[in-house]
Amino acid sequence: KLPLTVEEILNFGESNRELFIKSSTYSIIPITVTEMGLTISWVFSSDPKSISFSVVYQESEDTPLDQCKVLIPMTRCNSHKETIRGQVKVRNCGVYTLIFDNTFSRFISKRVFYHLAVERPVIYDGSDFP
């Protein structure tokens, strides 16, 4: 479990991070968001085989997991063959959790290489208009 803030993700730069996910387990990356309108995006690949991926939203860390809102249902990704990209728009403040699930694999541990980014919306204020 790796709680991240928007500021920490903004400081990621272009580097990739790596998760090691043992067979029959999963890893989560909770991202605490305190401002609306942001876009959280991700890119990941896995080695040696596929991984399942999901995104859930909690109003707060205390919200029980069964009351979380599923934004992206658990999906098996062929991320060992192609890079997976996606994004979610922040409509409410809270905790957005990326889940990398390897529970279906009884013997094979996986490495997930991922990159996260956060974009703030561009708000046009008309200041460059003569």
C-alpha positions in Angstrom: 0.0 0.0 0.0 1.5 3.3 -1.1 -0.6 6.3 -0.3 0.2 9.2 -2.7 -0.8 12.8 -2.9 -1.4 14.8 -6.1 1.8 16.7 -5.3 3.9 13.5 -5.0 2.6 12.4 -8.4 3.4 15.8 -9.9 6.9 15.2 -8.7 7.2 11.8 -10.4 8.7 13.4 -13.5 8.9 11.0 -16.5 10.3 8.1 -14.5 8.5 4.7 -14.2 7.9 3.0 -10.9 7.9 -0.7 -10.3 5.6 -2.9 -8.2 6.4 -6.5 -7.4 3.1 -8.4 -6.9 3.4 -12.0 -5.6 1.2 -14.7 -6.9 -2.3 -14.9 -5.3 -2.0 -11.3 -4.0 -2.7 -7.7 -5.1 -1.2 -4.2 -4.7 -3.1 -1.0 -4.4 -2.0 2.6 -5.0 -4.3 5.0 -3.1 -4.2 8.6 -4.4 -5.6 11.2 -2.0 -7.2 14.1 -4.0 -8.3 17.4 -2.4 -9.2 19.4 -5.5 -11.9 18.6 -8.1 -11.4 18.8 -11.8 -8.1 17.1 -12.0 -7.4 14.2 -14.4 -5.4 11.2 -13.0 -3.8 9.2 -15.8 -1.8 6.0 -15.8 0.3 3.9 -18.1 1.4 0.4 -17.2 2.8 -2.9 -18.4 3.4 -6.2 -16.6 6.0 -8.9 -16.8 5.9 -11.9 -17.3 2.1 -12.2 -18.0 -1.2 -10.4 -17.7 -2.5 -8.5 -14.6 -6.0 -7.5 -13.6 -6.7 -3.8 -13.0 -9.4 -1.7 -11.4 -10.0 1.8 -10.0 -12.3 2.5 -7.1 -13.3 5.7 -5.3 -13.7 6.2 -1.5 -15.0 9.5 0.0 -12.4 9.0 2.8 -10.0 6.4 4.0 -12.5 5.4 6.7 -15.2 4.4 4.1 -15.6 0.6 4.2 -14.4 -1.1 1.0 -17.8 -2.5 0.2 -19.1 1.1 0.0 -16.5 2.2 -2.5 -17.7 3.3 -5.9 -16.2 1.2 -8.7 -15.0 3.6 -11.4 -13.3 0.9 -13.6 -14.4 -2.7 -13.0 -11.7 -5.3 -12.5 -10.4 -6.2 -15.9 -7.8 -8.7 -17.0 -5.2 -6.8 -19.1 -2.8 -8.2 -21.6 -0.3 -5.7 -20.3 2.6 -8.1 -21.0 1.8 -7.7 -24.7 0.8 -4.0 -24.9 1.0 -0.9 -22.7 -2.2 -0.1 -21.0 -3.2 3.6 -20.8 -6.2 5.2 -19.0 -7.4 8.1 -17.0 -10.1 9.1 -14.6 -11.6 12.6 -14.1 -11.8 13.7 -10.4 -15.4 14.7 -9.8 -15.2 14.5 -6.0 -12.4 14.9 -3.4 -11.4 11.6 -1.7 -9.2 8.6 -2.3 -8.9 7.2 -5.8 -7.3 3.7 -5.6 -5.6 1.9 -8.4 -5.7 -1.9 -7.9 -3.3 -4.3 -9.6 -4.7 -7.8 -8.9 -2.7 -11.0 -9.3 -4.9 -13.2 -7.2 -5.8 -15.3 -10.2 -2.2 -16.5 -10.6 -1.4 -19.3 -8.2 2.4 -19.6 -9.0 3.6 -16.6 -11.0 4.6 -13.3 -9.4 4.4 -10.3 -11.6 6.3 -7.0 -12.0 4.2 -4.0 -13.0 6.0 -1.0 -14.4 3.8 2.1 -14.1 3.8 5.8 -14.5 1.2 8.2 -13.1 0.4 11.7 -14.0 -2.0 14.4 -12.8 -3.3 17.2 -15.0 -5.0 20.3 -13.8 -7.7 21.7 -16.0 -6.6 24.7 -18.1 -8.9 27.6 -17.2 -9.0 30.3 -19.9 -9.3 33.7 -18.3 -9.1 35.8 -21.5 -5.9 37.6 -20.3 -4.2 37.2 -23.6 -7.0 38.9 -25.5 -5.9 42.5 -26.6 
